[in-house]
Amino acid sequence: QVHFVESGGGLVQPGGSLRLSCAASGFTFSTHTMSWYRQAPEKERELVAVTGTYGSTTYADSVKGRFTISRDNAKNTVYLQMNSLKPEDTAVYYCNAQYKNWARTYDYWGQGTQVTVSS
């Protein structure tokens, strides 16, 4: 059974930092692309950052240079280091695991963790 434990969210002032963690179980972590998404109130969920199975990374333009995604396959955990936070970063952040083969795509989602950037 797939299970995620997300942590690290909270309230932070503009310019501050937070580190999100997503510990996964129930699937072969190292073979899955891991991502962070976010959803702000009344907005659609958007992709924030992706790390591939070999550690490659991709970021949304809005977070480039401020956020860093990383993974530890030994701990089955993906991280999102968020620096220089802005009020517009306020959202619920979700981790996602994805695996594709010739037949289908497997998508698993965490429960989400709230990040609020406010003075």
TORDRENMI-173497 format. One line per field, with one value per residue (C-alpha): residue number from 1; x, y, z. Coordinates in pm, 1 decimal. Example, Ala and Ser with C-alpha at 12.3 -4.5 7.8 and 13.67 -1.06 7.14 Angstrom:
<atoms>
num	[1; 2]
xx	[1230.0; 1367.0]
yy	[-450.0; -106.0]
zz	[780.0; 714.0]
</atoms>
This chain:
<atoms>
num	[1; 2; 3; 4; 5; 6; 7; 8; 9; 10; 11; 12; 13; 14; 15; 16; 17; 18; 19; 20; 21; 22; 23; 24; 25; 26; 27; 28; 29; 30; 31; 32; 33; 34; 35; 36; 37; 38; 39; 40; 41; 42; 43; 44; 45; 46; 47; 48; 49; 50; 51; 52; 53; 54; 55; 56; 57; 58; 59; 60; 61; 62; 63; 64; 65; 66; 67; 68; 69; 70; 71; 72; 73; 74; 75; 76; 77; 78; 79; 80; 81; 82; 83; 84; 85; 86; 87; 88; 89; 90; 91; 92; 93; 94; 95; 96; 97; 98; 99; 100; 101; 102; 103; 104; 105; 106; 107; 108; 109; 110; 111; 112; 113; 114; 115; 116; 117; 118; 119]
xx	[0.0; 140.9; 187.7; 342.7; 436.2; 479.1; 626.4; 797.5; 517.1; 414.4; 400.0; 706.2; 775.9; 859.4; 1224.5; 1234.6; 1303.1; 1132.5; 1230.8; 958.4; 1006.8; 804.8; 882.6; 734.3; 661.7; 475.0; 649.9; 1001.0; 1101.1; 1417.8; 1231.6; 982.5; 1005.6; 935.7; 777.0; 636.0; 315.7; 127.6; -226.0; -321.0; -680.2; -903.6; -616.8; -528.3; -259.7; 75.2; 405.8; 682.9; 982.3; 1073.2; 1359.7; 1414.7; 1534.6; 1896.3; 1870.6; 1799.3; 1590.8; 1341.9; 1175.7; 887.9; 1007.9; 846.5; 1073.6; 1400.7; 1695.7; 1494.5; 1379.6; 1586.6; 1444.1; 1648.3; 1595.5; 1752.3; 1676.2; 1822.9; 1563.3; 1280.4; 1245.6; 1216.1; 1285.2; 1204.0; 1427.4; 1248.0; 1443.4; 1354.1; 988.6; 725.8; 358.0; 267.7; 432.4; 147.5; -25.0; -76.3; 227.1; 188.3; 449.9; 391.4; 546.9; 515.8; 619.0; 552.5; 576.8; 454.3; 104.0; 17.5; 123.2; 120.0; 57.9; 66.4; -4.3; 77.1; -182.6; -37.6; 127.3; 30.8; 288.4; 189.6; 416.7; 297.7; 422.4]
yy	[0.0; 336.3; 582.2; 928.6; 1132.1; 1497.7; 1742.3; 2079.0; 2314.6; 2610.0; 2986.4; 3187.1; 3552.8; 3679.2; 3615.6; 3316.7; 2950.0; 2616.1; 2259.2; 2015.6; 1640.5; 1357.0; 1007.8; 735.4; 365.8; 92.1; 118.0; 110.5; 469.1; 468.1; 385.0; 668.5; 1028.6; 1244.0; 1587.0; 1864.5; 2037.9; 2316.9; 2450.9; 2795.7; 2885.7; 2909.8; 2814.6; 2498.5; 2265.3; 2350.3; 2171.5; 2321.6; 2090.2; 1745.2; 1507.1; 1210.1; 865.8; 963.9; 1294.5; 1532.2; 1833.7; 2069.8; 2376.1; 2606.1; 2948.9; 3106.2; 2916.5; 2886.2; 3002.4; 2990.3; 2627.9; 2309.8; 1959.9; 1658.8; 1292.1; 1031.3; 688.4; 518.2; 692.6; 686.6; 1059.3; 1364.4; 1716.0; 2068.1; 2340.9; 2673.6; 2996.3; 3362.5; 3278.5; 3517.6; 3559.4; 3414.9; 3087.6; 3035.3; 2708.2; 2348.2; 2155.2; 1795.1; 1534.7; 1307.3; 981.8; 872.2; 562.4; 494.0; 170.4; 60.9; -6.7; 273.4; 558.1; 513.0; 830.6; 851.1; 1163.7; 1276.7; 1434.3; 1783.9; 2024.8; 2390.0; 2662.1; 3015.7; 3311.5; 3618.7; 3897.6]
zz	[0.0; -107.4; 176.4; 205.0; 508.3; 419.2; 667.0; 697.0; 604.5; 816.2; 846.3; 743.5; 679.5; 329.6; 256.0; 487.7; 419.4; 466.2; 384.5; 287.8; 318.5; 171.2; 299.2; 79.5; 119.4; -61.8; -397.2; -544.0; -480.8; -692.0; -1012.7; -979.6; -1091.9; -788.1; -804.9; -593.2; -695.6; -527.6; -526.0; -406.9; -315.6; -622.0; -852.0; -1038.8; -914.1; -1071.4; -1107.2; -893.6; -936.1; -1065.0; -996.9; -1223.8; -1130.2; -1197.8; -1011.8; -1297.9; -1197.6; -1358.2; -1206.9; -1275.9; -1386.7; -1082.3; -840.1; -1033.8; -828.5; -505.3; -466.3; -479.3; -515.1; -408.6; -336.7; -109.7; -251.5; 56.0; 272.1; 14.9; 65.3; -158.1; -33.9; -141.5; -3.1; -42.0; 3.5; -45.3; -2.5; -134.0; -42.5; -382.0; -277.6; -32.1; -122.2; -25.9; -147.3; -264.3; -342.5; -638.7; -752.5; -1112.7; -1303.7; -1670.6; -1860.3; -2201.3; -2069.7; -1830.9; -1603.0; -1226.8; -1022.8; -645.4; -436.3; -87.0; 139.6; 111.1; 352.1; 394.0; 331.7; 424.6; 353.9; 536.5; 759.3]
</atoms>
